[in-house]
Amino acid sequence: KSNILSKDYKTIIATESKKTVSNEFKHITFEGNVTNEPNSIIRLTITKDIVHGIISTHTKEYFIEPLHFLTGEENRNIFVVYQTEDLILDASAECGVTKLQKISHSLRNNNRSRDLGDCFRVEIVLASDESSVSAIGGSSADMEVYNIALMNTVVPYFKDFEFDTNVELVLTGQYISTSTATDPYLADCTNCTINEQLEQFRDWGNNGGFGSINYDLAHN
């Protein structure tokens, strides 16, 4: 098991009628190596419905994810497995690998200073608006698992070998909105530019949007 969740992990599901807070701890993330490949990496998130993650060796790297995470369609029992080197970049579409790259790049840009040889524990909270929930099929439960899966996959890139400083990423909670009225912005951001959206998100978070969830770094 790969324990990337904080012991105080919480999930807030916000609908038009109510907000529900859950502190259910989910043992769904795993890590390992390929037999006889000491430098390989396996990071998988597994539930009774979903397998998502990466298998990487010295020469090959494979990604696996549910098709409905990519298309938003209802068919829940088809999975896509591909070598990351075969990925054809298309600005109009996203997959697990491109999401992973964006998260990695964003976290790197938040690194203001590096003290060589130190170890930092960074507690991260994630927010998903209605549009992101809709993009993977409309299920808040799927959204939660999807975000956990991406975090589980990105964690190795900040531990041990990427930086002289060891960074341990811990997911301390999520806010998931299923309606535009409860999106994590202080105002209606349906037609916001990305900069306006980030400003609204920052103000929402700074004004207690995540409730009692403690965190160092928030991502939208």
C-alpha positions as MATLAB code, in Angstrom:
seq = 'KSNILSKDYKTIIATESKKTVSNEFKHITFEGNVTNEPNSIIRLTITKDIVHGIISTHTKEYFIEPLHFLTGEENRNIFVVYQTEDLILDASAECGVTKLQKISHSLRNNNRSRDLGDCFRVEIVLASDESSVSAIGGSSADMEVYNIALMNTVVPYFKDFEFDTNVELVLTGQYISTSTATDPYLADCTNCTINEQLEQFRDWGNNGGFGSINYDLAHN';
ca = [
       0.000    0.000    0.000;
       1.043    3.554   -0.728;
      -0.292    5.845    1.970;
      -0.550    9.249    0.297;
      -3.610   10.342    2.296;
      -3.323   12.271    5.531;
      -4.724   10.556    8.631;
      -7.108   13.540    8.827;
      -8.182   13.231    5.164;
     -11.648   14.665    4.436;
     -13.836   14.976    1.363;
     -16.432   17.723    0.893;
     -19.107   16.989   -1.714;
     -21.005   20.166   -2.569;
     -24.358   19.959   -4.362;
     -27.048   22.599   -4.874;
     -28.959   21.290   -1.858;
     -26.196   20.562    0.684;
     -22.551   19.974    1.525;
     -21.544   16.559    2.825;
     -18.273   16.051    4.698;
     -16.767   12.554    4.870;
     -13.617   11.418    6.674;
     -13.602    7.912    5.206;
      -9.993    6.806    4.724;
      -9.526    4.982    1.427;
      -6.912    2.209    1.109;
      -6.828    2.216   -2.701;
      -3.296    3.340   -3.630;
      -0.381    0.985   -4.225;
       3.298    1.147   -5.174;
       5.903   -1.413   -6.195;
       8.492   -2.548   -8.708;
       8.660   -4.873  -11.681;
      10.342   -8.189  -10.813;
      14.105   -8.040  -11.462;
      13.826   -4.330  -12.389;
      15.127   -2.514   -9.280;
      14.771    0.968  -10.803;
      11.248    0.396  -12.079;
       8.187    2.174  -10.704;
       4.641    0.922  -10.332;
       1.982    3.290   -8.989;
      -1.570    1.974   -9.193;
      -4.899    3.063   -7.767;
      -7.307    0.132   -7.570;
     -10.964   -0.024   -6.536;
     -13.632   -2.581   -7.392;
     -14.404   -0.499  -10.506;
     -11.180    1.278  -11.462;
      -7.523    0.619  -12.258;
      -5.429    3.733  -12.901;
      -1.700    4.377  -12.889;
       1.735    3.897  -14.336;
       4.171    1.019  -14.870;
       7.672    2.237  -15.699;
      10.876    0.290  -16.394;
      14.284    1.370  -17.663;
      13.095    1.105  -21.272;
       9.284    1.310  -21.265;
       6.556    3.306  -19.577;
       2.894    2.328  -19.674;
      -0.167    4.197  -18.456;
      -3.536    2.591  -17.701;
      -6.803    4.417  -17.074;
     -10.552    3.885  -17.442;
     -11.916    4.991  -20.800;
     -14.746    6.962  -19.190;
     -12.160    9.167  -17.440;
     -11.128   10.259  -20.943;
     -14.500   10.453  -22.659;
     -17.012   11.065  -19.866;
     -19.163    8.278  -21.259;
     -21.065    5.772  -19.160;
     -19.244    2.605  -20.209;
     -17.380    1.731  -17.011;
     -15.662   -1.552  -17.872;
     -13.244   -0.540  -20.646;
      -9.661    0.480  -19.864;
      -6.984    2.060  -22.029;
      -3.348    0.909  -21.798;
      -0.717    2.791  -23.785;
       2.990    3.500  -23.888;
       3.570    7.117  -22.963;
       6.031    7.523  -25.855;
       3.173    6.752  -28.276;
       1.088    9.644  -26.976;
       0.034   12.083  -29.701;
      -0.256   15.492  -28.077;
      -3.552   17.203  -28.860;
      -4.406   20.476  -27.140;
      -8.141   19.698  -27.327;
      -7.851   16.436  -25.367;
      -6.333   15.311  -22.090;
      -5.343   11.965  -20.620;
      -3.649   10.728  -17.473;
      -0.146   11.486  -18.719;
      -0.904   15.083  -19.736;
      -2.712   15.700  -16.443;
       0.281   14.281  -14.605;
       2.635   16.603  -16.471;
       0.500   19.639  -15.602;
       0.360   18.768  -11.904;
       4.107   18.110  -11.801;
       4.865   21.414  -13.544;
       2.496   23.334  -11.267;
       3.984   21.884   -8.091;
       7.515   22.604   -9.281;
       6.560   26.236   -9.898;
       5.312   26.493   -6.319;
       8.762   25.595   -4.998;
      10.020   28.994   -3.873;
      13.269   27.861   -2.250;
      15.257   24.664   -1.915;
      17.437   23.752    1.029;
      19.800   20.956    0.046;
      19.446   17.722    1.960;
      16.267   18.669    3.811;
      12.969   16.802    3.771;
       9.629   18.568    3.485;
       6.121   17.245    4.014;
       3.669   19.233    1.889;
      -0.033   18.806    2.635;
      -2.087   19.337   -0.510;
      -5.816   19.924   -0.893;
      -7.602   19.640   -4.240;
     -10.744   21.329   -5.554;
     -12.770   20.118   -8.527;
     -15.465   22.286  -10.079;
     -18.629   21.111  -11.812;
     -17.006   21.155  -15.248;
     -14.256   18.754  -14.187;
     -16.778   16.382  -12.598;
     -18.863   16.453  -15.785;
     -15.787   15.780  -17.930;
     -15.232   12.352  -16.373;
     -18.894   11.329  -16.390;
     -20.622   13.317  -13.642;
     -19.785   11.155  -10.609;
     -18.331   12.878   -7.548;
     -17.099    9.474   -6.311;
     -15.178    8.981   -9.571;
     -13.762   12.494   -9.276;
     -12.399   11.745   -5.826;
     -10.754    8.506   -6.972;
      -9.411   10.187  -10.119;
      -7.680   12.904   -8.091;
      -6.264   10.380   -5.635;
      -4.958    8.347   -8.578;
      -3.185   11.327  -10.130;
      -1.621   12.258   -6.794;
      -0.465    8.675   -6.273;
       1.200    8.750   -9.675;
       2.930   12.115   -9.264;
       4.363   11.441   -5.789;
       7.545    9.587   -6.936;
       8.679   12.555   -9.015;
       9.221   14.583   -5.841;
      10.847   11.909   -3.687;
      14.459   10.804   -3.461;
      15.743   11.299   -6.995;
      14.132   14.394   -8.552;
      15.533   17.014   -6.158;
      18.353   17.211   -3.637;
      15.534   18.117   -1.290;
      13.119   15.268   -0.581;
       9.474   16.344   -0.858;
       6.746   14.137    0.566;
       3.345   15.004   -0.894;
       0.333   14.201    1.287;
      -3.267   14.600    0.138;
      -5.131   16.060    3.079;
      -8.561   16.604    1.512;
     -10.784   17.373   -1.459;
     -13.617   19.743   -2.291;
     -15.799   18.455   -5.130;
     -18.606   20.529   -6.634;
     -21.434   19.028   -8.684;
     -23.093   22.355   -9.584;
     -21.878   25.732  -10.827;
     -23.589   27.343   -7.832;
     -21.213   25.552   -5.449;
     -18.040   25.820   -7.544;
     -14.874   26.850   -5.642;
     -15.006   30.479   -6.729;
     -16.291   33.575   -4.959;
     -18.363   34.552   -7.998;
     -19.905   32.834  -11.019;
     -16.866   31.849  -13.063;
     -18.618   30.190  -16.000;
     -17.061   32.654  -18.445;
     -13.846   33.447  -16.544;
     -10.439   33.509  -18.161;
      -7.920   31.169  -16.540;
      -6.308   34.061  -14.649;
      -9.681   35.263  -13.372;
     -10.537   31.704  -12.365;
      -7.345   31.304  -10.373;
      -7.890   34.646   -8.638;
     -11.449   33.651   -7.715;
     -10.202   30.269   -6.479;
      -7.464   31.847   -4.360;
      -9.928   34.247   -2.752;
     -12.434   31.426   -2.185;
      -9.782   29.300   -0.474;
      -8.464   32.172    1.625;
     -12.018   32.898    2.786;
     -12.525   29.432    4.252;
     -13.746   27.552    1.204;
     -12.070   24.333    2.358;
     -13.696   24.509    5.777;
     -11.774   22.643    8.474;
      -9.314   20.949    6.088;
      -5.733   21.957    6.912;
      -3.305   22.338    4.006;
      -0.092   23.970    2.789;
      -0.929   24.111   -0.906;
      -4.262   24.192   -2.724;
      -4.821   23.141   -6.329;
      -7.874   23.695   -8.526;
];
